[in-house]
Structures are given as C-alpha cells and as structure tokens.
Amino acid sequence: MFPPEPRGPLGRYAALPRLAGAGFIPLGLFARVPLAMLTVGVLTLVTGVSGSYAIGGFAAGAVGVGSAVGAPVLGFLADKFGQRRVLLTAAVLNALALSAVVILTYRAGDFAAPAVASVLTAAFLSGATSPQVGPLARVRWMSLSLRLPAGQRDDAVETALSYESTADELTFVMGPALVGILASLVASWLPLILAAAMTLTLVSLFAVHPTEAAVLRHRKPFPGENAETAQPVRLAWIAIPVLGMLCMGTFFGATQTGLIAFSGSFGSSDLAGLLYAVMGLSSAVAALSMAYWPARFSHPRRWLFVSALMVAFAALLLLPASVPVMIAVLFVLGTPVGPAMVTMFSIGGMLAPKQWLGTIMTALASGIVAGTAVGSSMAGALAQTSGYGAAFLVSICAAVGLFILGTIATKVIRTAGAAA
C-alpha cells in the first residue's frame, strides 16, 4: 500500500522510496548520467582531435539520430523480453560502441572520408544502443503503482513522473558539466571512457534491481485482462503525445542554438550552457510541483495551460538585449516546461496499451531527441542569416505547435475515455 502522505516539505515524495526501495531513486538518477554525457562527449572528443567543428557536429548528430532510432526499438524489446535482459545487453554493446568512438577517433589520422565514416558509424551505434533508463524507470513506477489501491494509483504515478522529469533535467545539466570538467582538466577521451564504465556498472545494477519484476511484459497482460481483451494499440492516439514531444525537442534545440548565437553576440558563446541551465533549474522545480496539482485539473487542461504559458513566455526571448535580462526571461520560461513534459508522459501512459508501456515511453523520449535535432538545424540556419532573434522564432513556433496539439489531445482523451 502507498504509505500515508508524510508531513513535512517532501510530502508525497517521501513515500516513493517505500514503494520502490530506498536504493532505486539514486540508482535510477545516476544510471542515466552516461546518456546525458554522450552527445557533448562525442562532440568534444571528435572536434578536439579532428580540429573540425563540422566533423564534430556530424558525429554529435549521428549520436542523436542513433538514439532517436534505437530508443523505441529497445523499448519494444524490453516490452517483449523484459527489461533486465535488454538493459544488460544494451549496457555491454553501448560500452563497446563508446570505446570504438574513442579508438577510431584517435586512429583517424587526417580524417579522410573512410575514417570519418567509421567514426560516424560508431557514434550512431553509441546512440542507438544507449540504455533508456529514464523511460524504463517510468514504466517501473507505473507497474509498481498497480500494487496500490485504485484510488491511490494516479497520485503515485503523478508524483513519480514529476520526480523523473526533474531527474532528467538534473542529469542533462550534470552530464555536459562533467564532460567539460574532465575534458578540460584531464583529456577529451576521459568522459566517454567514464560513461562506458558507468554504463556497465550502474545500468547493469538498474537492470537487475528488484523493481524490474513489477514490470508488465507483453506476454503478461494486466490483472483482469487476457490475451484477447488486452488493450489494443491505437497509433493515432499515441501519435499525439509523441508529436508533442517532437515539438518539445524542437523548442529545446532552437532555444539552445538561439542562446549560443545570443551569447556569441557578446563575444562568449560558452555562456550559452550556463544560460540554458537557468531554464533547466526552474523547469526542474516546477516539475516537482506537479505532484501537488489538484486532480480536478485534468491532464488535457494542464497541457493547454502550460503550452499557452510557453507561447507567451517564449515570445519574451525576443526582448533581452543583455545577459541579466535574458537570465530572468529564461527562469520564467522554464516554469511551464517541466510541467509540460510531465503532462505528456502522463498522457502517453494513459493512452498507451499497458503491455507496450516501454515502447511508448521510449518513443516519447526519442521524440525529444529527434525534435532537438530539427530545432537546432532550423534555428542554426536562421541564426546564421538573420541573427539570434530569428532563431528564437523557431522556439515560439514549437510552443504554438504544442498548444495546437493540446487542443487535439483534449478531444482524443475524451474519445479514449468513452471507448474505455
């Protein structure tokens, strides 16, 4: 049974370790750090060794494409064969792929076309085999909630998903920072070797954690279901939150690129990472607050509310002409971002066939990755020709797209409820 809500500042979050075990939360947090190090680590290594921003950028892009393609495949396999087997296999393959990136980069010599192709292939495989700890941890929470009385499940899942989004935000700030520190103080190869070691150890421990036994597999339908009555796949319904995550990733990629151009106008493009971290901080805090939002504030209405705020606050990106003002804008802009991600993961879980939760959760995560690549490329082209203000227009358009999808989601969820 989900424990009574403890008194004190942690509230519902203090109950999560009792549901999953005390070690699950820190293990799930640090096991996803290697993924957060991957893109920046590859970019730093390949750029540093080749001396070419273009080759480094292509390698980082190959990681993103590989992750976008591989994540749903790993999710599907986890649903069909179980998380433990898939994660253990992915951990070994990913460590080998990361080692190959380092070896091939240093052996590339003058980076002729064949050598570049081998590096890009290894980078693609490192992305494709990246263990999807965050999405699969969400699946575990959803499965663990089935142990609770029906009236407590929604609150437990909402609390867990709020925490998971915060964990994602923290690691995607922590990972690049760790890469920068290790590469600058020791060597550019060290972050990827450390990521490989962390993947082998932490992801393997995550794979065999007892919470894995709670996950519902394809061959084990929900309690009360059988193979004939299990929830069918409705791709048109699932496409809504996946497209929402694509818009979210486009927003992230465009904003990151716009901030690089903005800080570059002050002669310090390195400042972009710190500026982006400000948005991540407010986003993480706001995501934690989702556990306390009233249940009567339904998920479709939340999607409309937070996406409307994103449209309004993204428009503020066009105003700053100084770094302090931009910091203030980014802090405000982050407040609806975390809740938007939590809401879309929640809606994805509501619409997904329960026997395919891993596939859907990883598809949602890959939507962010693919969208980030789209946003970065579009915003980069506009920033090159028209300045950072034009890049931020892509951020605004992505937020508008998210709002439009929210209106569609309202109708879809109403239809799904009627069909249930």
Secondary structure in CASP SS format (residue, H / E / C, confidence):
PFRMAT SS
TARGET T0000
AUTHOR 0000-0000-0000
METHOD secondary structure of the structure
MODEL  1
M C 1.00
F C 1.00
P C 1.00
P C 1.00
E C 1.00
P C 1.00
R C 1.00
G C 1.00
P C 1.00
L C 1.00
G H 1.00
R H 1.00
Y H 1.00
A H 1.00
A H 1.00
L H 1.00
P H 1.00
R H 1.00
L H 1.00
A H 1.00
G C 1.00
A C 1.00
G C 1.00
F H 1.00
I H 1.00
P H 1.00
L H 1.00
G H 1.00
L H 1.00
F H 1.00
A C 1.00
R C 1.00
V H 1.00
P H 1.00
L H 1.00
A H 1.00
M H 1.00
L H 1.00
T H 1.00
V H 1.00
G H 1.00
V H 1.00
L H 1.00
T H 1.00
L H 1.00
V H 1.00
T H 1.00
G H 1.00
V H 1.00
S H 1.00
G C 1.00
S C 1.00
Y H 1.00
A H 1.00
I H 1.00
G H 1.00
G H 1.00
F H 1.00
A H 1.00
A H 1.00
G H 1.00
A H 1.00
V H 1.00
G H 1.00
V H 1.00
G H 1.00
S H 1.00
A H 1.00
V H 1.00
G H 1.00
A H 1.00
P H 1.00
V H 1.00
L H 1.00
G H 1.00
F H 1.00
L H 1.00
A H 1.00
D H 1.00
K H 1.00
F H 1.00
G C 1.00
Q H 1.00
R H 1.00
R H 1.00
V H 1.00
L H 1.00
L H 1.00
T H 1.00
A H 1.00
A H 1.00
V H 1.00
L H 1.00
N H 1.00
A H 1.00
L H 1.00
A H 1.00
L H 1.00
S H 1.00
A H 1.00
V H 1.00
V H 1.00
I H 1.00
L H 1.00
T H 1.00
Y H 1.00
R C 1.00
A C 1.00
G C 1.00
D C 1.00
F C 1.00
A C 1.00
A H 1.00
P H 1.00
A H 1.00
V H 1.00
A H 1.00
S H 1.00
V H 1.00
L H 1.00
T H 1.00
A H 1.00
A H 1.00
F H 1.00
L H 1.00
S H 1.00
G H 1.00
A H 1.00
T C 1.00
S C 1.00
P C 1.00
Q C 1.00
V H 1.00
G H 1.00
P H 1.00
L H 1.00
A H 1.00
R H 1.00
V H 1.00
R H 1.00
W H 1.00
M H 1.00
S H 1.00
L H 1.00
S H 1.00
L H 1.00
R H 1.00
L C 1.00
P C 1.00
A H 1.00
G H 1.00
Q H 1.00
R H 1.00
D H 1.00
D H 1.00
A H 1.00
V H 1.00
E H 1.00
T H 1.00
A H 1.00
L H 1.00
S H 1.00
Y H 1.00
E H 1.00
S H 1.00
T H 1.00
A H 1.00
D H 1.00
E H 1.00
L H 1.00
T H 1.00
F H 1.00
V H 1.00
M H 1.00
G H 1.00
P H 1.00
A H 1.00
L H 1.00
V H 1.00
G H 1.00
I H 1.00
L H 1.00
A H 1.00
S H 1.00
L H 1.00
V C 1.00
A C 1.00
S C 1.00
W C 1.00
L H 1.00
P H 1.00
L H 1.00
I H 1.00
L H 1.00
A H 1.00
A H 1.00
A H 1.00
M H 1.00
T H 1.00
L H 1.00
T H 1.00
L H 1.00
V H 1.00
S H 1.00
L H 1.00
F H 1.00
A H 1.00
V C 1.00
H C 1.00
P H 1.00
T H 1.00
E H 1.00
A H 1.00
A H 1.00
V C 1.00
L C 1.00
R C 1.00
H C 1.00
R C 1.00
K C 1.00
P C 1.00
F C 1.00
P C 1.00
G C 1.00
E C 1.00
N C 1.00
A C 1.00
E C 1.00
T C 1.00
A C 1.00
Q C 1.00
P C 1.00
V C 1.00
R C 1.00
L H 1.00
A H 1.00
W H 1.00
I H 1.00
A H 1.00
I H 1.00
P H 1.00
V H 1.00
L H 1.00
G H 1.00
M H 1.00
L H 1.00
C H 1.00
M H 1.00
G H 1.00
T H 1.00
F H 1.00
F H 1.00
G H 1.00
A H 1.00
T H 1.00
Q H 1.00
T H 1.00
G H 1.00
L H 1.00
I H 1.00
A H 1.00
F H 1.00
S H 1.00
G H 1.00
S C 1.00
F C 1.00
G C 1.00
S C 1.00
S C 1.00
D C 1.00
L H 1.00
A H 1.00
G H 1.00
L H 1.00
L H 1.00
Y H 1.00
A H 1.00
V H 1.00
M H 1.00
G H 1.00
L H 1.00
S H 1.00
S H 1.00
A H 1.00
V H 1.00
A H 1.00
A H 1.00
L H 1.00
S H 1.00
M H 1.00
A H 1.00
Y H 1.00
W C 1.00
P C 1.00
A C 1.00
R C 1.00
F C 1.00
S C 1.00
H H 1.00
P H 1.00
R H 1.00
R H 1.00
W H 1.00
L H 1.00
F H 1.00
V H 1.00
S H 1.00
A H 1.00
L H 1.00
M H 1.00
V H 1.00
A H 1.00
F H 1.00
A H 1.00
A H 1.00
L H 1.00
L H 1.00
L H 1.00
L C 1.00
P C 1.00
A C 1.00
S C 1.00
V H 1.00
P H 1.00
V H 1.00
M H 1.00
I H 1.00
A H 1.00
V H 1.00
L H 1.00
F H 1.00
V H 1.00
L H 1.00
G H 1.00
T H 1.00
P H 1.00
V H 1.00
G H 1.00
P H 1.00
A H 1.00
M H 1.00
V H 1.00
T H 1.00
M H 1.00
F H 1.00
S H 1.00
I H 1.00
G H 1.00
G H 1.00
M H 1.00
L H 1.00
A C 1.00
P C 1.00
K H 1.00
Q H 1.00
W H 1.00
L H 1.00
G H 1.00
T H 1.00
I H 1.00
M H 1.00
T H 1.00
A H 1.00
L H 1.00
A H 1.00
S H 1.00
G H 1.00
I H 1.00
V H 1.00
A H 1.00
G H 1.00
T H 1.00
A H 1.00
V H 1.00
G H 1.00
S H 1.00
S H 1.00
M H 1.00
A H 1.00
G H 1.00
A H 1.00
L H 1.00
A H 1.00
Q H 1.00
T H 1.00
S H 1.00
G C 1.00
Y H 1.00
G H 1.00
A H 1.00
A H 1.00
F H 1.00
L H 1.00
V H 1.00
S H 1.00
I H 1.00
C H 1.00
A H 1.00
A H 1.00
V H 1.00
G H 1.00
L H 1.00
F H 1.00
I H 1.00
L H 1.00
G H 1.00
T H 1.00
I H 1.00
A H 1.00
T H 1.00
K H 1.00
V H 1.00
I H 1.00
R H 1.00
T H 1.00
A H 1.00
G H 1.00
A H 1.00
A H 1.00
A C 1.00
END
